[in-house]
Amino acid sequence: MAQEPSYENEEVAADNTEAAYAELTQRMRSVHLSRLSELPRIELYLDQLLALVSMELGFMCVPGETLVTGSMVNNYVKQGVVPAPHKKRYTRRHVATLLFVCAFKRVFSIAQVAELMGLVYASGADLALLYDEACAALERALAARFSSEGAREPERGIRVVDEKGDPVAPGLARLLDSAVAALAAKVYVEKTLDVAERARGTADRRV
């Protein structure tokens, strides 16, 4: 005999989902990625590097996901995607590069991420400023995606300028903006589905 749907269960799930989504929205709109000047000045060993990257990008992970491992880092170095460490120690440049790779590999292949990085290096852009711009752009994109008003376009995009402050590679700016938008959209979908699934599970246990 078919089981009747539990309306009480559905109401509990709806309440749980609403509360959990409100908390998620607040958290995602408050995401802060460390700018280059905020990253450790001291050189890091591999375990410290992994811990830092996992902490910085933890907001985008889904349950059970391992964002980065030592084997991954070694493979990225062999592929030329991440610079080789100096005497097994990693600088802020390594941290910033690995953050870029680990973030965008969630929406693109490593080959595509490497191609994007190649365009960045060839652009003549101020890399330190561009890294900070990319961090700010992702924060804005997440805030817009998780806005109570629904998805909206961020107020401005990434500025790609050289060390003199002159704009370079306008096509690259558009490409990076699109990559950031794709990443923010993926995070939004995954996090929203996870909230719904967890809320449903809580309701099933309570009813």
N, C-alpha and C positions, 0 to 999 in steps of 0.2 A: 504494500500500500504506500502510495507516495506521501512523503512527509510534508505537512503544511508549512508554508514559510513563516518564520518567526518575525512578526512585525516589531516586537520588543527588541529582538536582536538587531534589526535594521536601524531602529532608533538609537540604540546604544552605539552602534557603529558610526552613525552619522554624527552623534555628539562627540565621539572620540576623534573622528576625522577632523571636525571643525576646530577642536581645541589643539590637536597636534599640528594642523596646518597653520594655525595662527602662530604657534611657537616656531615652526619652521620658517615662516615668512619673516618673523622678527630676526631670527638667527641669520638667515641668508642675506637680509638687507644690511646686516651689521658686519659682514665678512670684511676682514682686512688682511691683505697680503703684504708681507714685509717688503718695503722698498730696499733698494740696494744698500743704502746707508744704514738700514736697520738690521741687515744680516750680520752674523758674527764676523768680526775682523780677524779673529784667530783662525788658523787652519784647522780643519776637522779631519778626524779619522772616519773610515767608512761607516761604522755604526752610528756615529754622531750625525753624519750626513743623512743617512736613511731616516733617523729619528726626526731630524729637522724638516726634511721634505714631507714626510708623512704628517707631521703636525701642521705645516703650512697649508697643505692641500686636503687635510682631513675632511673639510666641509663638503667636498664633492664626492667622497667615497660612499659606496653603498655597502650594507652589511655583508661581511665575508670577503670584501675586496682587499687585495694586497696591492697597494699603489706602486711600490718600488721595493726591490730586493737587491742584495749585493750582486747576484748574477746578472740582473738587468743592467745595473750600472756598468759592470765589466763588459757586457755585450755592447752597450752604447758607446763605450770607449773604443772597443775594437772596430765598430762601424764608423767611428769618427764623428758621431753625433755629440758626444760629450768629450771635452778635453781630457787628456790623460792626467792623473794626479801626479804631484811632485812628491816623491818619497812616501807614497801611500797617504798623502794628505791633500785635502781639498780646500780651495779658496772660495771667496764669495762668488767669483766667476763661475766656478763649478756648480755652486748651489743655485745660482740664478739660471744657468743653462739647464740643469736637471729639473728645476721647477717648471720651466718652459716646456721641456720634453714630456714630463709626466702629466702635465695638465692637458696638452693638446693631443697626446697619444690616445686620450679617451674618445676622441672624435675622428682622428686621422691615423693612418698607418705611420710607422716609424719612418718609412721612406718619404712620405709626404711631409712629415715634420722636419726631416733633414733637409728637404728641398726648400721649405719655408725658411729655415734657418740660414741656408745658403744665400737666399735672396736678401735676408736681413744683413748678413755680413758684407755682401757685395754692394749694398746701398750707399755706404758712406755715412750712415746714420750714427749719431751719438748713442752707443749701445747702452750705456748706463741710463741715460734719459729714456730711451725707448723701452727698456725693461720696466722702469717706473710707470711709463705711460700705459704699457700693456696691463700691469697690475691694476691701475686705476680704471682702465677700460673694462676689465672683467668685473670689478666691484660695481661699476655703474650698470653693466649689463645684467648682473644678478639682481640688483636692486630694482631695475626696470621689469625684469621677468617676474619677480615675486611681488610686484606692486599690487596693492589692494585694488587698483584700477585696472588690473590686467596688464599684459605685455605691452610695452610702449618703447619707442626708440630712445636710447640714451641721449642726453643733451648734446654731447659732442663725441667725436671719434678720437682715434689715436693720432697724435702728432708725430710725424717722422721728420726729424731735423738733424742737421749736422752739428758739430761742436760750436759753430758760430751762431746757431739758432736759425739757420736758413732751411726752408723746407727741401726735402729730397724725396725721390721715389714716391710720387703721389699714388701710383698704382699699388705700392706695397702697403700704404696706409689703409686703402680700401680692402686689401686682402686680409690684413691683420684684423681689421674691424669685423669682417665676415667670419673669420676663424673664432674670434671671441664670442660673437653672437651664436655660433653653432655650439660652442662649448657651454654657454649659459643655458641654451635651450635644452641640451642633453641633461645638464644638472637638474633643471626644473622638472623635466619629465620623470627622471629616475627618482628624485626625492619625493615628488608628489605621489607617484605610484607606491613608493615604500611606505609613506604615511598612511595611505588607504589600506594597504595590506596589513600593516601593524595594527591599525584601528579595528579592522575586521577580526583579526586574531584575538584582540583583547575582548571584543564583544562576545565572541564565541565562548571564551573561557568564563565570562561573567554570567551569561544567560543559561 
